[in-house]
């Protein structure tokens, strides 16, 4: 299962955000005493389509899509040089498939900021610099080993040229995710687990008083950064939303209405992280189970079949397909979809779209 690592400076509220994501109301304690083992949770991806299909089919079982979140220890300035938890932290970051970067925007005199002032953009730059320095060290180590060889094999020369390009990019203090790389190049770099290559979602951790834009320090500059770098930006009222999880649904709705908050940050964050991982959902439906299956974007029908069971991929004949939106427009009826011409038979190479409802026809 693909997972997101939650990163940020100490006291940025990472563990609070982790508690919000789990949505259980049970508080996970923050890191203390040099503990480095990460908190982990597998979380349901909020999806109204699963709920509506469940209401329609009334199955014995409902199975939503899942994504893993890992709450990592705070990253100190100069971690790449061993400060704070140093390499222990960076090794956990390397294991993540994507990063959720928590930035502190709230002020609390009882919990002083490690940099003394509230400046989310500065904090982003501190953490990003450490990720870049870590990758630069990995790049330079490998290039030194290749340079020590008398003669490089053709594939080693390709690797060296690619790493030199990465090195030049990193020396400009730019993360590798900003570098345009092809699929073959990404495949060559996979073994290095470059941390600045991982896609990133930025989370602004706010308090309940910061509803207006002008109450968030440096928001305009941060928006420009995220838009320029293609990073999603999500606002979360960390402490408040963690406490909301312990209330009933009616109490939550009433509290959110008072604050004029239409949707929880938790929902936007979890769904945003799912998309950040390059994932989408397709559905199988029936009286036994309504299930959201997780698939990489642009995957084919036969790959979707293999996600359900290897036998379905091996004996694949056709996939009966209708997209969720078309299905609901036609009253949630396969017969009506067939009459309307939106229920189709597709072959192995059909690119499965998010929201497709599939029935695999196979013969083994």
N, C-alpha and C positions, 0 to 999 in steps of 0.2 A: 504494500500500500504506500502510495506517495504521501509525503508529509511536509509540513511547513515548520521551519524553525523560527521561534519568536526571539528577536534580538533587540538590543538597545543598551543604553548606558545604565549603570546601577541607579536604582530609585526612580526609574522612568515609569514604573507601573506595569512592567511586563507580566508579572505574576498575577496582578489584578486583571489585566486583559485576558490572560489564560483562564482565570476563573470565570470571566464573562463568557468566553467562548464555550466552556464546558456547560454553562447554563444550569448548573445543578444547585447553585447557592451554597455549596460546600466549599469553604475557602481553602485553597492550597497555600501553604506557608511559603513566603519568599525565601530566597537564598540567604544563608547566613553561615558564619563560621567556616568559610572556605569550601562549602559543599558545592560540588560540580555536577552531580548526577541530575539530569534533566527531568522535569515533570512531563508526563506524556498523557495524552487523551485522544481517543478516537471519537469524532463528533459527527452527528447527523448533519447533512447539508440541507438547509431549509428549502423546500420545494413545494409550492402550492399545487403543482401538477400531480405529485404523488398523493397529496391529500384528496384532491378531486377525483382521481382515478380510484382511490380506496373507497370513497363514498359511493361511486358508481357501481363497482364490482362487488363490494362488501366481501373481500377475500378473507380466508382464514388467517393470512399472514400479510403484513406490510413491511417491506424492506427498503429503506431509503438509501441514497448514496452516502458514503462515509469518507472522511478525510482525517488524517492524523495531524495533531499540533503538538509541538515539543517546546516547552518553556525552558530556554537556555539561561545560564547565569549571565549577569550583567557584564558587558564588555568595557573594560577600563581603557583610558587613553594609554597608548604605548603597549597594548596587549600583544602586538606583533613582535615586541622586543622582550616579552615575558612578564610585563607588568600585570598586576591583578591575577586573574586566573589564567591569563596568557594562552598558551598552546592548548590547555585543556578545553577552554571555550572554543577556540578556533577549530579543534578537531570535531566537536559536536556540530558546529556550523557546516562543516564540510559534508556531513551526513545528510543534511536537509536537501530537499528538492527545490524549495523556494523559501524566501525569507519574508517574515512579517516584522517590519521595523517599527518599534514603538518609540514615539517621541513625546516627551513630557511637555505639555503646554499649561498645566495647572501650577499654581503656586501654593505651597503649604509650608509655613515657617517651622512647623514641627518636624518636617522631613526635608532638610536642606538639600538643594541640588548639588551634586558633586562638583559642578562647575560654577556654583554660587549664584548664577542668574538663570532666568528662564529664556531660552533661545533655541527653539526646535531646529532651525536651519543649521545653527552651529553644531548642535548635537548630532544631526544627520551626517555632517561632514566629518566629525570625529570618528564615528563608527565606520563610515565608508572608507576613510583613510586607512584604518586598521585592516579592513578586508583587502584593500588594494595592496598594502604592504605585505600582507601574508602571501598573496598570489605572486607578487614580485619576487619574494624569496624562493618560492617553489620554482618559478620560471628560471631564475638565475642558477639555482642548484642543478637543474636538469641541463641547461645550456653548458655549464661548466663540465659536466660529465661527458657530454657529446664532444666538446672542444678538445678533451683530453685524448680522444681517439685519433689514430693516425689517418684513418680513412672511414668515411661514413657510408653505410649502405644507402641505396636510393630512398628507402622509406625513412631512414634516419635523417637524411637531408631535408625531406619534406617536413618532418617534425621540427627540425631545427629552424627552418625558415618560418614556420608558423609560430613557434615560440618567440622568435625575435620580433615578429610583428606584435605579439601580445605584450612583450617586454616594452617595446616603444610606446604602446598605448598606455600601459600602466605607469610608465615614467612621466607621462603627461598628467598623472593623477586622475585618470579616468577609469571607471570600472569596465571589466570585459563585457558586461551585458550591453554596453554601448557600441561594441565592435560588431560590424556586419560580418557574420560567419556563415558559411554554407554547412549543409548537413554532414559532408565528409570531414570538414574541419572540426565541427563540434564532436564528431565521433572520435577523432584523434585526441581531443583534449579531455575526453570524459574521465580518463584514469587519473587526471591531476586534481579532480574535484575542486576546481577553482571556485572560491566563495563569491567573488565579485561578478561571476558569470551568471549566478542564480537570479531568476526573476524576483522582483521585490515589490511588496505592497507596503505603503507607509500608513501608520496608524497614529493619529493625533489623540493622545490621552488627555481628556478634558475633565473639568468638574462641572457640576450642574449649573453654575452661574455663567458658563461660557457658551451661551446659546447664540449670541450675536457674533458676527465675523470680527468686529472691532474689539472684541474681548479676548481674541486669540493672538498672542504675540507673533509677529513675523509671518502671518498666514498668507499674505499676498505673495511674498517671495517664495514661500514653500509651494504654493500652488503653481507658480511659474516653473520651479524646479521639477515638480512631478509631471507637469504637462510636457516639458521639454524632454525629460528622460523616459516618458511613457510608463510611469509608475502610478498605479491607482492610489488614491488618497481617501482614507476612511476616518471619520470622526467617531470616537467612542467615549462615552461618559463612564469611565472605568469603574470608579467606586460606586456610583449610583446604580449602574446596570448590574453590578455584582449583587447588590442588595435587592434589586428588583426580582432576581431569580428566585428569591425565597417567598415572594408574594404570589397570590392567586392570579389567574389570568385577568379577572375583573379589576383587581387592585392595580395590576401592572398598567392596564389600559387607562385607568383613572389618573394614575400618577404621570404617565406619559402625556396625557391630554393637558394636565396642568402646566407641564413644561413645554407644551407645543412641539413635542417630538413625535413624528408620525411613524417612524420605523426604528427599531433598535439598531445600535451599531453592531451588535452581535450578528444579526442576520446579514447585514451588508458585508461584514468582515469574513464570515465563514463562506458565503457564496463567492465573494471576491477572491478568496484564497483558492477555492476550487477552480475558478477560471484561470488564476495565475499559474496553476500547475498544468495548464493546457488540457484540462479535462472537460468532458461533457457527459450528459446522461441520456441513455435510451431506456425504454421501458418494455417489460413483458407484463401482460395482464391476464387475469382470469380468476375464477372462483377460489383457487387455492392460494394464489399469491399475486400481489401487485408489487413489482420490484423495479427500482432504479439501478441500472447497471452502469458502472463507471468505465469510460472509454477515452483514450487519447483522441484529441481533435484530428479529424481527417482520416480516422481509421475506417477500414472497409467492412462490408457486411460479414465476410467470412471471419474477420478478426472479432467482430461482435459476437458471432456464433461461438468462437473459441472461448470468449470471456464467460459465456454461460456454461459450456461444457466442451471438452476437447472432441467428443464424439460428434457434436453438431458441426464443428469445423471440418472434421475428417470426412463426414458424409454429406456435406452441404450441397443442396440442390438449388434452392431459391429462398429468398427472404420476402415474406409478405410485409409490406411497409405502409404505414400511414403516419403522418406527423401529428403530434398531440393537438395542435391548433385546429387542423382540419378535422380531426376526430371529434373534437368538442363542438365545432361548428355544425357538424352533422349529427348532433344529438347523442354522441357517445355510442353510436351504433356502427358496427362493422358492415352490416348489410346496407345501411344508408350511404356509407363511405364508398362501397363498391358501386352502387347505383350512380353516385356523383362522380365516379372515375378518379377518386383520390386514393383508393386502396390499390397498391401496385405490387407487382412481383419484380424483384430486383435480383441481379446476379452477384457473384462474389466480389466484384470490384466496386460495387455501389458505395459511395462515401456516406457513411451514416451521419445524420445531422442530429444536433442536440434536440431532444424531444421526440425523436422517432419512436413509434411503437412497433416492435418487431415480433413476427412469428417465424421461426426458422423451420423450413422444410428440409428434411435430411433423410438419408438412407445409409445405414451401416450394415 
